[in-house]
Amino acid sequence: MQALELSTEINEKHQIHLQLPDSIRAGKAKVIVLLEDVTEPQPKKKRVFGQFRGKIKIREDFENELSDDFWLGNDV
């Protein structure tokens, strides 16, 4: 098995055209297409101070130590 790296463009008809080097003999081949990530970066949304106020609850025992059962995986 041999691997080649060739560059091509995908046209409007969703087709690719490849020209292999003359040293490649005729026969069956597997083709793998790796698409470059060309998605445009999403503009970052502006964060608003306090936008999540009241949506997160912290338990009263948040700062308490966790039991040995928790660390040993016995706490269900």
N, CA, C, O and CB atoms as a CASP TS submission, in Angstrom:
PFRMAT TS
TARGET T0000
AUTHOR 0000-0000-0000
METHOD Language model
MODEL 1
PARENT N/A
ATOM      1  N   MET     1       0.856  -1.174   0.000  1.00  0.00           N
ATOM      2  CA  MET     1       0.000   0.000   0.000  1.00  0.00           C
ATOM      3  C   MET     1       0.896   1.229   0.000  1.00  0.00           C
ATOM      4  O   MET     1       1.955   1.246   0.628  1.00  0.00           O
ATOM      5  CB  MET     1      -0.971   0.002   1.226  1.00  0.00           C
ATOM      6  N   GLN     2       0.458   2.244  -0.709  1.00  0.00           N
ATOM      7  CA  GLN     2       1.220   3.473  -0.849  1.00  0.00           C
ATOM      8  C   GLN     2       0.293   4.646  -0.595  1.00  0.00           C
ATOM      9  O   GLN     2      -0.890   4.576  -0.928  1.00  0.00           O
ATOM     10  CB  GLN     2       1.875   3.574  -2.251  1.00  0.00           C
ATOM     11  N   ALA     3       0.793   5.700  -0.024  1.00  0.00           N
ATOM     12  CA  ALA     3      -0.025   6.891   0.240  1.00  0.00           C
ATOM     13  C   ALA     3       0.529   8.070  -0.540  1.00  0.00           C
ATOM     14  O   ALA     3       1.742   8.247  -0.647  1.00  0.00           O
ATOM     15  CB  ALA     3      -0.067   7.218   1.758  1.00  0.00           C
ATOM     16  N   LEU     4      -0.362   8.861  -1.075  1.00  0.00           N
ATOM     17  CA  LEU     4      -0.002  10.088  -1.790  1.00  0.00           C
ATOM     18  C   LEU     4      -0.786  11.241  -1.192  1.00  0.00           C
ATOM     19  O   LEU     4      -1.914  11.060  -0.734  1.00  0.00           O
ATOM     20  CB  LEU     4      -0.282   9.961  -3.322  1.00  0.00           C
ATOM     21  N   GLU     5      -0.204  12.400  -1.194  1.00  0.00           N
ATOM     22  CA  GLU     5      -0.937  13.591  -0.773  1.00  0.00           C
ATOM     23  C   GLU     5      -1.072  14.503  -1.980  1.00  0.00           C
ATOM     24  O   GLU     5      -0.076  14.971  -2.532  1.00  0.00           O
ATOM     25  CB  GLU     5      -0.219  14.324   0.414  1.00  0.00           C
ATOM     26  N   LEU     6      -2.301  14.750  -2.383  1.00  0.00           N
ATOM     27  CA  LEU     6      -2.588  15.612  -3.526  1.00  0.00           C
ATOM     28  C   LEU     6      -3.559  16.693  -3.071  1.00  0.00           C
ATOM     29  O   LEU     6      -4.406  16.443  -2.213  1.00  0.00           O
ATOM     30  CB  LEU     6      -3.174  14.794  -4.727  1.00  0.00           C
ATOM     31  N   SER     7      -3.445  17.871  -3.628  1.00  0.00           N
ATOM     32  CA  SER     7      -4.375  18.955  -3.304  1.00  0.00           C
ATOM     33  C   SER     7      -5.325  19.149  -4.462  1.00  0.00           C
ATOM     34  O   SER     7      -4.936  19.006  -5.621  1.00  0.00           O
ATOM     35  CB  SER     7      -3.620  20.273  -2.989  1.00  0.00           C
ATOM     36  N   THR     8      -6.561  19.472  -4.160  1.00  0.00           N
ATOM     37  CA  THR     8      -7.563  19.717  -5.185  1.00  0.00           C
ATOM     38  C   THR     8      -8.635  20.634  -4.630  1.00  0.00           C
ATOM     39  O   THR     8      -8.642  20.951  -3.440  1.00  0.00           O
ATOM     40  CB  THR     8      -8.180  18.397  -5.686  1.00  0.00           C
ATOM     41  N   GLU     9      -9.521  21.048  -5.481  1.00  0.00           N
ATOM     42  CA  GLU     9     -10.644  21.890  -5.084  1.00  0.00           C
ATOM     43  C   GLU     9     -11.938  21.115  -5.311  1.00  0.00           C
ATOM     44  O   GLU     9     -12.031  20.324  -6.250  1.00  0.00           O
ATOM     45  CB  GLU     9     -10.650  23.236  -5.877  1.00  0.00           C
ATOM     46  N   ILE    10     -12.922  21.334  -4.470  1.00  0.00           N
ATOM     47  CA  ILE    10     -14.247  20.757  -4.668  1.00  0.00           C
ATOM     48  C   ILE    10     -15.057  21.820  -5.423  1.00  0.00           C
ATOM     49  O   ILE    10     -15.173  22.960  -4.974  1.00  0.00           O
ATOM     50  CB  ILE    10     -14.939  20.345  -3.279  1.00  0.00           C
ATOM     51  N   ASN    11     -15.615  21.428  -6.579  1.00  0.00           N
ATOM     52  CA  ASN    11     -16.355  22.409  -7.369  1.00  0.00           C
ATOM     53  C   ASN    11     -17.811  22.504  -6.921  1.00  0.00           C
ATOM     54  O   ASN    11     -18.230  21.836  -5.976  1.00  0.00           O
ATOM     55  CB  ASN    11     -16.289  22.051  -8.851  1.00  0.00           C
ATOM     56  N   GLU    12     -18.574  23.349  -7.618  1.00  0.00           N
ATOM     57  CA  GLU    12     -19.971  23.590  -7.250  1.00  0.00           C
ATOM     58  C   GLU    12     -20.832  22.342  -7.376  1.00  0.00           C
ATOM     59  O   GLU    12     -21.876  22.237  -6.733  1.00  0.00           O
ATOM     60  CB  GLU    12     -20.550  24.689  -8.109  1.00  0.00           C
ATOM     61  N   LYS    13     -20.397  21.398  -8.202  1.00  0.00           N
ATOM     62  CA  LYS    13     -21.141  20.147  -8.386  1.00  0.00           C
ATOM     63  C   LYS    13     -20.694  19.081  -7.392  1.00  0.00           C
ATOM     64  O   LYS    13     -21.049  17.910  -7.530  1.00  0.00           O
ATOM     65  CB  LYS    13     -20.966  19.630  -9.817  1.00  0.00           C
ATOM     66  N   HIS    14     -19.913  19.489  -6.386  1.00  0.00           N
ATOM     67  CA  HIS    14     -19.409  18.594  -5.344  1.00  0.00           C
ATOM     68  C   HIS    14     -18.509  17.503  -5.936  1.00  0.00           C
ATOM     69  O   HIS    14     -18.547  16.354  -5.496  1.00  0.00           O
ATOM     70  CB  HIS    14     -20.579  17.956  -4.580  1.00  0.00           C
ATOM     71  N   GLN    15     -17.711  17.868  -6.926  1.00  0.00           N
ATOM     72  CA  GLN    15     -16.806  16.941  -7.582  1.00  0.00           C
ATOM     73  C   GLN    15     -15.369  17.356  -7.331  1.00  0.00           C
ATOM     74  O   GLN    15     -15.068  18.533  -7.129  1.00  0.00           O
ATOM     75  CB  GLN    15     -17.092  16.870  -9.085  1.00  0.00           C
ATOM     76  N   ILE    16     -14.486  16.364  -7.349  1.00  0.00           N
ATOM     77  CA  ILE    16     -13.053  16.644  -7.296  1.00  0.00           C
ATOM     78  C   ILE    16     -12.412  15.996  -8.516  1.00  0.00           C
ATOM     79  O   ILE    16     -12.880  14.963  -8.995  1.00  0.00           O
ATOM     80  CB  ILE    16     -12.408  16.115  -5.962  1.00  0.00           C
ATOM     81  N   HIS    17     -11.349  16.598  -9.013  1.00  0.00           N
ATOM     82  CA  HIS    17     -10.615  16.068 -10.161  1.00  0.00           C
ATOM     83  C   HIS    17      -9.156  15.928  -9.741  1.00  0.00           C
ATOM     84  O   HIS    17      -8.526  16.889  -9.297  1.00  0.00           O
ATOM     85  CB  HIS    17     -10.765  16.998 -11.431  1.00  0.00           C
ATOM     86  N   LEU    18      -8.634  14.716  -9.889  1.00  0.00           N
ATOM     87  CA  LEU    18      -7.257  14.444  -9.499  1.00  0.00           C
ATOM     88  C   LEU    18      -6.464  13.965 -10.704  1.00  0.00           C
ATOM     89  O   LEU    18      -6.984  13.227 -11.541  1.00  0.00           O
ATOM     90  CB  LEU    18      -7.202  13.402  -8.365  1.00  0.00           C
ATOM     91  N   GLN    19      -5.228  14.376 -10.793  1.00  0.00           N
ATOM     92  CA  GLN    19      -4.316  13.872 -11.809  1.00  0.00           C
ATOM     93  C   GLN    19      -3.171  13.193 -11.065  1.00  0.00           C
ATOM     94  O   GLN    19      -2.394  13.842 -10.364  1.00  0.00           O
ATOM     95  CB  GLN    19      -3.797  15.026 -12.763  1.00  0.00           C
ATOM     96  N   LEU    20      -3.081  11.869 -11.232  1.00  0.00           N
ATOM     97  CA  LEU    20      -2.048  11.108 -10.538  1.00  0.00           C
ATOM     98  C   LEU    20      -0.750  11.148 -11.336  1.00  0.00           C
ATOM     99  O   LEU    20      -0.771  11.302 -12.557  1.00  0.00           O
ATOM    100  CB  LEU    20      -2.500   9.650 -10.311  1.00  0.00           C
ATOM    101  N   PRO    21       0.364  11.009 -10.654  1.00  0.00           N
ATOM    102  CA  PRO    21       1.653  10.966 -11.360  1.00  0.00           C
ATOM    103  C   PRO    21       1.719   9.756 -12.297  1.00  0.00           C
ATOM    104  O   PRO    21       1.050   8.749 -12.061  1.00  0.00           O
ATOM    105  CB  PRO    21       2.823  10.919 -10.348  1.00  0.00           C
ATOM    106  N   ASP    22       2.521   9.854 -13.355  1.00  0.00           N
ATOM    107  CA  ASP    22       2.659   8.768 -14.328  1.00  0.00           C
ATOM    108  C   ASP    22       3.224   7.498 -13.702  1.00  0.00           C
ATOM    109  O   ASP    22       3.035   6.409 -14.243  1.00  0.00           O
ATOM    110  CB  ASP    22       3.549   9.209 -15.475  1.00  0.00           C
ATOM    111  N   SER    23       3.910   7.620 -12.577  1.00  0.00           N
ATOM    112  CA  SER    23       4.515   6.443 -11.943  1.00  0.00           C
ATOM    113  C   SER    23       3.483   5.531 -11.275  1.00  0.00           C
ATOM    114  O   SER    23       3.821   4.413 -10.886  1.00  0.00           O
ATOM    115  CB  SER    23       5.540   6.885 -10.915  1.00  0.00           C
ATOM    116  N   ILE    24       2.244   5.979 -11.133  1.00  0.00           N
ATOM    117  CA  ILE    24       1.193   5.182 -10.508  1.00  0.00           C
ATOM    118  C   ILE    24       0.559   4.298 -11.579  1.00  0.00           C
ATOM    119  O   ILE    24       0.084   4.796 -12.600  1.00  0.00           O
ATOM    120  CB  ILE    24       0.121   6.094  -9.821  1.00  0.00           C
ATOM    121  N   ARG    25       0.552   2.989 -11.343  1.00  0.00           N
ATOM    122  CA  ARG    25      -0.027   2.064 -12.328  1.00  0.00           C
ATOM    123  C   ARG    25      -1.544   2.003 -12.164  1.00  0.00           C
ATOM    124  O   ARG    25      -2.075   2.325 -11.101  1.00  0.00           O
ATOM    125  CB  ARG    25       0.588   0.646 -12.180  1.00  0.00           C
ATOM    126  N   ALA    26      -2.229   1.590 -13.215  1.00  0.00           N
ATOM    127  CA  ALA    26      -3.679   1.483 -13.200  1.00  0.00           C
ATOM    128  C   ALA    26      -4.109   0.360 -12.267  1.00  0.00           C
ATOM    129  O   ALA    26      -3.397  -0.634 -12.123  1.00  0.00           O
ATOM    130  CB  ALA    26      -4.221   1.245 -14.618  1.00  0.00           C
ATOM    131  N   GLY    27      -5.255   0.506 -11.641  1.00  0.00           N
ATOM    132  CA  GLY    27      -5.783  -0.500 -10.733  1.00  0.00           C
ATOM    133  C   GLY    27      -6.739   0.141  -9.739  1.00  0.00           C
ATOM    134  O   GLY    27      -7.102   1.310  -9.869  1.00  0.00           O
ATOM    135  N   LYS    28      -7.136  -0.638  -8.750  1.00  0.00           N
ATOM    136  CA  LYS    28      -8.060  -0.138  -7.736  1.00  0.00           C
ATOM    137  C   LYS    28      -7.320   0.747  -6.733  1.00  0.00           C
ATOM    138  O   LYS    28      -6.125   0.584  -6.487  1.00  0.00           O
ATOM    139  CB  LYS    28      -8.755  -1.311  -7.009  1.00  0.00           C
ATOM    140  N   ALA    29      -8.063   1.675  -6.175  1.00  0.00           N
ATOM    141  CA  ALA    29      -7.495   2.575  -5.165  1.00  0.00           C
ATOM    142  C   ALA    29      -8.603   2.975  -4.204  1.00  0.00           C
ATOM    143  O   ALA    29      -9.780   2.995  -4.564  1.00  0.00           O
ATOM    144  CB  ALA    29      -6.840   3.840  -5.824  1.00  0.00           C
ATOM    145  N   LYS    30      -8.212   3.292  -2.987  1.00  0.00           N
ATOM    146  CA  LYS    30      -9.132   3.851  -2.001  1.00  0.00           C
ATOM    147  C   LYS    30      -8.832   5.337  -1.907  1.00  0.00           C
ATOM    148  O   LYS    30      -7.672   5.749  -1.908  1.00  0.00           O
ATOM    149  CB  LYS    30      -8.993   3.143  -0.597  1.00  0.00           C
ATOM    150  N   VAL    31      -9.887   6.136  -1.826  1.00  0.00           N
ATOM    151  CA  VAL    31      -9.718   7.583  -1.748  1.00  0.00           C
ATOM    152  C   VAL    31     -10.289   8.061  -0.417  1.00  0.00           C
ATOM    153  O   VAL    31     -11.430   7.750  -0.074  1.00  0.00           O
ATOM    154  CB  VAL    31     -10.412   8.303  -2.952  1.00  0.00           C
ATOM    155  N   ILE    32      -9.497   8.809   0.317  1.00  0.00           N
ATOM    156  CA  ILE    32      -9.933   9.414   1.573  1.00  0.00           C
ATOM    157  C   ILE    32      -9.852  10.924   1.386  1.00  0.00           C
ATOM    158  O   ILE    32      -8.819  11.453   0.975  1.00  0.00           O
ATOM    159  CB  ILE    32      -9.053   8.929   2.798  1.00  0.00           C
ATOM    160  N   VAL    33     -10.936  11.605   1.689  1.00  0.00           N
ATOM    161  CA  VAL    33     -10.966  13.059   1.527  1.00  0.00           C
ATOM    162  C   VAL    33     -10.914  13.697   2.907  1.00  0.00           C
ATOM    163  O   VAL    33     -11.783  13.453   3.744  1.00  0.00           O
ATOM    164  CB  VAL    33     -12.240  13.522   0.744  1.00  0.00           C
ATOM    165  N   LEU    34      -9.903  14.507   3.139  1.00  0.00           N
ATOM    166  CA  LEU    34      -9.770  15.262   4.384  1.00  0.00           C
ATOM    167  C   LEU    34     -10.090  16.718   4.070  1.00  0.00           C
ATOM    168  O   LEU    34      -9.363  17.378   3.327  1.00  0.00           O
ATOM    169  CB  LEU    34      -8.328  15.111   5.007  1.00  0.00           C
ATOM    170  N   LEU    35     -11.172  17.205   4.636  1.00  0.00           N
ATOM    171  CA  LEU    35     -11.583  18.578   4.371  1.00  0.00           C
ATOM    172  C   LEU    35     -10.877  19.532   5.316  1.00  0.00           C
ATOM    173  O   LEU    35     -10.773  19.282   6.517  1.00  0.00           O
ATOM    174  CB  LEU    35     -13.102  18.724   4.502  1.00  0.00           C
ATOM    175  N   GLU    36     -10.399  20.621   4.758  1.00  0.00           N
ATOM    176  CA  GLU    36      -9.800  21.653   5.595  1.00  0.00           C
ATOM    177  C   GLU    36     -10.921  22.386   6.321  1.00  0.00           C
ATOM    178  O   GLU    36     -12.000  22.588   5.764  1.00  0.00           O
ATOM    179  CB  GLU    36      -8.932  22.643   4.748  1.00  0.00           C
ATOM    180  N   ASP    37     -10.666  22.777   7.544  1.00  0.00           N
ATOM    181  CA  ASP    37     -11.672  23.497   8.320  1.00  0.00           C
ATOM    182  C   ASP    37     -11.685  24.949   7.848  1.00  0.00           C
ATOM    183  O   ASP    37     -10.824  25.746   8.219  1.00  0.00           O
ATOM    184  CB  ASP    37     -11.382  23.404   9.862  1.00  0.00           C
ATOM    185  N   VAL    38     -12.672  25.272   7.025  1.00  0.00           N
ATOM    186  CA  VAL    38     -12.753  26.619   6.471  1.00  0.00           C
ATOM    187  C   VAL    38     -13.947  27.385   7.025  1.00  0.00           C
ATOM    188  O   VAL    38     -14.366  28.397   6.464  1.00  0.00           O
ATOM    189  CB  VAL    38     -12.836  26.559   4.957  1.00  0.00           C
ATOM    190  N   THR    39     -14.489  26.885   8.137  1.00  0.00           N
ATOM    191  CA  THR    39     -15.617  27.594   8.732  1.00  0.00           C
ATOM    192  C   THR    39     -15.134  28.928   9.272  1.00  0.00           C
ATOM    193  O   THR    39     -14.057  29.034   9.858  1.00  0.00           O
ATOM    194  CB  THR    39     -16.280  26.753   9.853  1.00  0.00           C
ATOM    195  N   GLU    40     -15.939  29.914   9.064  1.00  0.00           N
ATOM    196  CA  GLU    40     -15.583  31.239   9.551  1.00  0.00           C
ATOM    197  C   GLU    40     -15.748  31.272  11.062  1.00  0.00           C
ATOM    198  O   GLU    40     -16.743  30.768  11.584  1.00  0.00           O
ATOM    199  CB  GLU    40     -16.448  32.332   8.877  1.00  0.00           C
ATOM    200  N   PRO    41     -14.802  31.852  11.764  1.00  0.00           N
ATOM    201  CA  PRO    41     -14.935  31.912  13.221  1.00  0.00           C
ATOM    202  C   PRO    41     -16.174  32.701  13.622  1.00  0.00           C
ATOM    203  O   PRO    41     -16.470  33.755  13.060  1.00  0.00           O
ATOM    204  CB  PRO    41     -13.686  32.539  13.849  1.00  0.00           C
ATOM    205  N   GLN    42     -16.879  32.176  14.592  1.00  0.00           N
ATOM    206  CA  GLN    42     -18.071  32.854  15.086  1.00  0.00           C
ATOM    207  C   GLN    42     -17.641  34.062  15.907  1.00  0.00           C
ATOM    208  O   GLN    42     -16.725  33.964  16.723  1.00  0.00           O
ATOM    209  CB  GLN    42     -18.957  31.892  15.933  1.00  0.00           C
ATOM    210  N   PRO    43     -18.291  35.192  15.697  1.00  0.00           N
ATOM    211  CA  PRO    43     -17.927  36.354  16.507  1.00  0.00           C
ATOM    212  C   PRO    43     -18.241  36.068  17.977  1.00  0.00           C
ATOM    213  O   PRO    43     -19.293  35.522  18.312  1.00  0.00           O
ATOM    214  CB  PRO    43     -18.681  37.631  16.019  1.00  0.00           C
ATOM    215  N   LYS    44     -17.319  36.444  18.826  1.00  0.00           N
ATOM    216  CA  LYS    44     -17.527  36.207  20.249  1.00  0.00           C
ATOM    217  C   LYS    44     -18.642  37.105  20.766  1.00  0.00           C
ATOM    218  O   LYS    44     -18.683  38.308  20.506  1.00  0.00           O
ATOM    219  CB  LYS    44     -16.226  36.447  21.040  1.00  0.00           C
ATOM    220  N   LYS    45     -19.547  36.466  21.512  1.00  0.00           N
ATOM    221  CA  LYS    45     -20.644  37.240  22.084  1.00  0.00           C
ATOM    222  C   LYS    45     -20.123  38.011  23.287  1.00  0.00           C
ATOM    223  O   LYS    45     -19.330  37.501  24.079  1.00  0.00           O
ATOM    224  CB  LYS    45     -21.834  36.319  22.488  1.00  0.00           C
ATOM    225  N   LYS    46     -20.564  39.196  23.401  1.00  0.00           N
ATOM    226  CA  LYS    46     -20.145  40.033  24.517  1.00  0.00           C
ATOM    227  C   LYS    46     -20.772  39.489  25.794  1.00  0.00           C
ATOM    228  O   LYS    46     -21.979  39.253  25.852  1.00  0.00           O
ATOM    229  CB  LYS    46     -20.546  41.521  24.288  1.00  0.00           C
ATOM    230  N   ARG    47     -19.953  39.295  26.804  1.00  0.00           N
ATOM    231  CA  ARG    47     -20.473  38.834  28.093  1.00  0.00           C
ATOM    232  C   ARG    47     -21.042  40.010  28.862  1.00  0.00           C
ATOM    233  O   ARG    47     -20.531  41.128  28.814  1.00  0.00           O
ATOM    234  CB  ARG    47     -19.371  38.130  28.919  1.00  0.00           C
ATOM    235  N   VAL    48     -22.106  39.717  29.564  1.00  0.00           N
ATOM    236  CA  VAL    48     -22.760  40.750  30.362  1.00  0.00           C
ATOM    237  C   VAL    48     -22.629  40.363  31.826  1.00  0.00           C
ATOM    238  O   VAL    48     -22.989  39.252  32.215  1.00  0.00           O
ATOM    239  CB  VAL    48     -24.264  40.927  29.955  1.00  0.00           C
ATOM    240  N   PHE    49     -22.115  41.277  32.634  1.00  0.00           N
ATOM    241  CA  PHE    49     -21.950  40.994  34.054  1.00  0.00           C
ATOM    242  C   PHE    49     -23.297  40.661  34.671  1.00  0.00           C
ATOM    243  O   PHE    49     -24.264  41.408  34.522  1.00  0.00           O
ATOM    244  CB  PHE    49     -21.302  42.188  34.781  1.00  0.00           C
ATOM    245  N   GLY    50     -23.351  39.523  35.370  1.00  0.00           N
ATOM    246  CA  GLY    50     -24.563  39.107  36.055  1.00  0.00           C
ATOM    247  C   GLY    50     -25.567  38.373  35.178  1.00  0.00           C
ATOM    248  O   GLY    50     -26.700  38.146  35.602  1.00  0.00           O
ATOM    249  N   GLN    51     -25.178  37.998  33.968  1.00  0.00           N
ATOM    250  CA  GLN    51     -26.142  37.367  33.061  1.00  0.00           C
ATOM    251  C   GLN    51     -26.611  35.996  33.547  1.00  0.00           C
ATOM    252  O   GLN    51     -27.665  35.521  33.124  1.00  0.00           O
ATOM    253  CB  GLN    51     -25.533  37.230  31.685  1.00  0.00           C
ATOM    254  N   PHE    52     -25.845  35.357  34.425  1.00  0.00           N
ATOM    255  CA  PHE    52     -26.240  34.052  34.942  1.00  0.00           C
ATOM    256  C   PHE    52     -26.688  34.109  36.404  1.00  0.00           C
ATOM    257  O   PHE    52     -26.833  33.073  37.053  1.00  0.00           O
ATOM    258  CB  PHE    52     -25.094  33.077  34.799  1.00  0.00           C
ATOM    259  N   ARG    53     -26.903  35.304  36.912  1.00  0.00           N
ATOM    260  CA  ARG    53     -27.316  35.471  38.305  1.00  0.00           C
ATOM    261  C   ARG    53     -28.631  34.736  38.540  1.00  0.00           C
ATOM    262  O   ARG    53     -29.588  34.904  37.785  1.00  0.00           O
ATOM    263  CB  ARG    53     -27.460  36.973  38.663  1.00  0.00           C
ATOM    264  N   GLY    54     -28.671  33.919  39.595  1.00  0.00           N
ATOM    265  CA  GLY    54     -29.872  33.201  39.961  1.00  0.00           C
ATOM    266  C   GLY    54     -30.062  31.886  39.224  1.00  0.00           C
ATOM    267  O   GLY    54     -31.026  31.169  39.493  1.00  0.00           O
ATOM    268  N   LYS    55     -29.154  31.545  38.287  1.00  0.00           N
ATOM    269  CA  LYS    55     -29.286  30.313  37.519  1.00  0.00           C
ATOM    270  C   LYS    55     -28.392  29.201  38.060  1.00  0.00           C
ATOM    271  O   LYS    55     -28.505  28.052  37.633  1.00  0.00           O
ATOM    272  CB  LYS    55     -28.959  30.573  36.062  1.00  0.00           C
ATOM    273  N   ILE    56     -27.512  29.532  38.989  1.00  0.00           N
ATOM    274  CA  ILE    56     -26.600  28.549  39.569  1.00  0.00           C
ATOM    275  C   ILE    56     -26.838  28.494  41.065  1.00  0.00           C
ATOM    276  O   ILE    56     -26.876  29.527  41.734  1.00  0.00           O
ATOM    277  CB  ILE    56     -25.115  28.896  39.255  1.00  0.00           C
ATOM    278  N   LYS    57     -26.999  27.283  41.592  1.00  0.00           N
ATOM    279  CA  LYS    57     -27.211  27.102  43.033  1.00  0.00           C
ATOM    280  C   LYS    57     -26.007  26.367  43.610  1.00  0.00           C
ATOM    281  O   LYS    57     -25.587  25.345  43.068  1.00  0.00           O
ATOM    282  CB  LYS    57     -28.539  26.314  43.321  1.00  0.00           C
ATOM    283  N   ILE    58     -25.462  26.868  44.683  1.00  0.00           N
ATOM    284  CA  ILE    58     -24.351  26.215  45.377  1.00  0.00           C
ATOM    285  C   ILE    58     -24.873  25.722  46.713  1.00  0.00           C
ATOM    286  O   ILE    58     -25.452  26.477  47.494  1.00  0.00           O
ATOM    287  CB  ILE    58     -23.128  27.185  45.568  1.00  0.00           C
ATOM    288  N   ARG    59     -24.653  24.430  46.956  1.00  0.00           N
ATOM    289  CA  ARG    59     -25.158  23.831  48.199  1.00  0.00           C
ATOM    290  C   ARG    59     -24.426  24.399  49.409  1.00  0.00           C
ATOM    291  O   ARG    59     -23.293  24.870  49.307  1.00  0.00           O
ATOM    292  CB  ARG    59     -25.008  22.297  48.161  1.00  0.00           C
ATOM    293  N   GLU    60     -25.098  24.344  50.556  1.00  0.00           N
ATOM    294  CA  GLU    60     -24.520  24.851  51.797  1.00  0.00           C
ATOM    295  C   GLU    60     -23.249  24.092  52.174  1.00  0.00           C
ATOM    296  O   GLU    60     -22.334  24.674  52.758  1.00  0.00           O
ATOM    297  CB  GLU    60     -25.540  24.756  52.929  1.00  0.00           C
ATOM    298  N   ASP    61     -23.179  22.782  51.843  1.00  0.00           N
ATOM    299  CA  ASP    61     -22.027  21.974  52.238  1.00  0.00           C
ATOM    300  C   ASP    61     -20.935  21.956  51.162  1.00  0.00           C
ATOM    301  O   ASP    61     -20.117  21.037  51.138  1.00  0.00           O
ATOM    302  CB  ASP    61     -22.474  20.551  52.543  1.00  0.00           C
ATOM    303  N   PHE    62     -20.909  22.937  50.288  1.00  0.00           N
ATOM    304  CA  PHE    62     -19.971  22.984  49.170  1.00  0.00           C
ATOM    305  C   PHE    62     -18.516  22.884  49.627  1.00  0.00           C
ATOM    306  O   PHE    62     -17.713  22.194  48.999  1.00  0.00           O
ATOM    307  CB  PHE    62     -20.171  24.263  48.382  1.00  0.00           C
ATOM    308  N   GLU    63     -18.175  23.569  50.715  1.00  0.00           N
ATOM    309  CA  GLU    63     -16.782  23.609  51.162  1.00  0.00           C
ATOM    310  C   GLU    63     -16.432  22.480  52.128  1.00  0.00           C
ATOM    311  O   GLU    63     -15.287  22.395  52.572  1.00  0.00           O
ATOM    312  CB  GLU    63     -16.496  24.935  51.818  1.00  0.00           C
ATOM    313  N   ASN    64     -17.374  21.625  52.461  1.00  0.00           N
ATOM    314  CA  ASN    64     -17.087  20.489  53.340  1.00  0.00           C
ATOM    315  C   ASN    64     -16.169  19.497  52.630  1.00  0.00           C
ATOM    316  O   ASN    64     -16.169  19.395  51.403  1.00  0.00           O
ATOM    317  CB  ASN    64     -18.398  19.791  53.781  1.00  0.00           C
ATOM    318  N   GLU    65     -15.380  18.762  53.433  1.00  0.00           N
ATOM    319  CA  GLU    65     -14.509  17.750  52.852  1.00  0.00           C
ATOM    320  C   GLU    65     -15.345  16.600  52.299  1.00  0.00           C
ATOM    321  O   GLU    65     -16.406  16.271  52.831  1.00  0.00           O
ATOM    322  CB  GLU    65     -13.499  17.233  53.897  1.00  0.00           C
ATOM    323  N   LEU    66     -14.848  15.999  51.227  1.00  0.00           N
ATOM    324  CA  LEU    66     -15.528  14.845  50.644  1.00  0.00           C
ATOM    325  C   LEU    66     -15.129  13.592  51.417  1.00  0.00           C
ATOM    326  O   LEU    66     -13.998  13.474  51.889  1.00  0.00           O
ATOM    327  CB  LEU    66     -15.183  14.697  49.130  1.00  0.00           C
ATOM    328  N   SER    67     -16.065  12.663  51.541  1.00  0.00           N
ATOM    329  CA  SER    67     -15.822  11.447  52.313  1.00  0.00           C
ATOM    330  C   SER    67     -14.854  10.516  51.585  1.00  0.00           C
ATOM    331  O   SER    67     -14.653  10.630  50.376  1.00  0.00           O
ATOM    332  CB  SER    67     -17.142  10.721  52.591  1.00  0.00           C
ATOM    333  N   ASP    68     -14.259   9.595  52.341  1.00  0.00           N
ATOM    334  CA  ASP    68     -13.384   8.576  51.748  1.00  0.00           C
ATOM    335  C   ASP    68     -14.155   7.733  50.729  1.00  0.00           C
ATOM    336  O   ASP    68     -13.600   7.324  49.709  1.00  0.00           O
ATOM    337  CB  ASP    68     -12.784   7.667  52.851  1.00  0.00           C
ATOM    338  N   ASP    69     -15.451   7.472  51.013  1.00  0.00           N
ATOM    339  CA  ASP    69     -16.260   6.703  50.067  1.00  0.00           C
ATOM    340  C   ASP    69     -16.313   7.389  48.713  1.00  0.00           C
ATOM    341  O   ASP    69     -16.306   6.715  47.683  1.00  0.00           O
ATOM    342  CB  ASP    69     -17.676   6.503  50.609  1.00  0.00           C
ATOM    343  N   PHE    70     -16.366   8.706  48.691  1.00  0.00           N
ATOM    344  CA  PHE    70     -16.378   9.427  47.418  1.00  0.00           C
ATOM    345  C   PHE    70     -15.101   9.181  46.652  1.00  0.00           C
ATOM    346  O   PHE    70     -15.143   8.856  45.465  1.00  0.00           O
ATOM    347  CB  PHE    70     -16.570  10.923  47.643  1.00  0.00           C
ATOM    348  N   TRP    71     -13.954   9.332  47.317  1.00  0.00           N
ATOM    349  CA  TRP    71     -12.664   9.193  46.655  1.00  0.00           C
ATOM    350  C   TRP    71     -12.383   7.745  46.245  1.00  0.00           C
ATOM    351  O   TRP    71     -11.650   7.504  45.286  1.00  0.00           O
ATOM    352  CB  TRP    71     -11.557   9.697  47.566  1.00  0.00           C
ATOM    353  N   LEU    72     -12.954   6.797  46.958  1.00  0.00           N
ATOM    354  CA  LEU    72     -12.741   5.378  46.623  1.00  0.00           C
ATOM    355  C   LEU    72     -13.775   4.855  45.633  1.00  0.00           C
ATOM    356  O   LEU    72     -13.713   3.694  45.228  1.00  0.00           O
ATOM    357  CB  LEU    72     -12.777   4.530  47.888  1.00  0.00           C
ATOM    358  N   GLY    73     -14.717   5.693  45.245  1.00  0.00           N
ATOM    359  CA  GLY    73     -15.718   5.291  44.271  1.00  0.00           C
ATOM    360  C   GLY    73     -16.864   4.500  44.836  1.00  0.00           C
ATOM    361  O   GLY    73     -17.612   3.873  44.086  1.00  0.00           O
ATOM    362  N   ASN    74     -17.023   4.516  46.182  1.00  0.00           N
ATOM    363  CA  ASN    74     -18.094   3.760  46.804  1.00  0.00           C
ATOM    364  C   ASN    74     -19.348   4.602  46.996  1.00  0.00           C
ATOM    365  O   ASN    74     -20.417   4.063  47.280  1.00  0.00           O
ATOM    366  CB  ASN    74     -17.635   3.211  48.132  1.00  0.00           C
ATOM    367  N   ASP    75     -19.230   5.899  46.847  1.00  0.00           N
ATOM    368  CA  ASP    75     -20.369   6.797  47.042  1.00  0.00           C
ATOM    369  C   ASP    75     -21.227   6.807  45.796  1.00  0.00           C
ATOM    370  O   ASP    75     -20.767   7.193  44.721  1.00  0.00           O
ATOM    371  CB  ASP    75     -19.899   8.227  47.385  1.00  0.00           C
ATOM    372  N   VAL    76     -22.469   6.385  45.934  1.00  0.00           N
ATOM    373  CA  VAL    76     -23.349   6.292  44.758  1.00  0.00           C
ATOM    374  C   VAL    76     -24.445   7.326  44.836  1.00  0.00           C
ATOM    375  O   VAL    76     -25.285   7.404  43.940  1.00  0.00           O
ATOM    376  CB  VAL    76     -23.962   4.887  44.637  1.00  0.00           C
TER
END
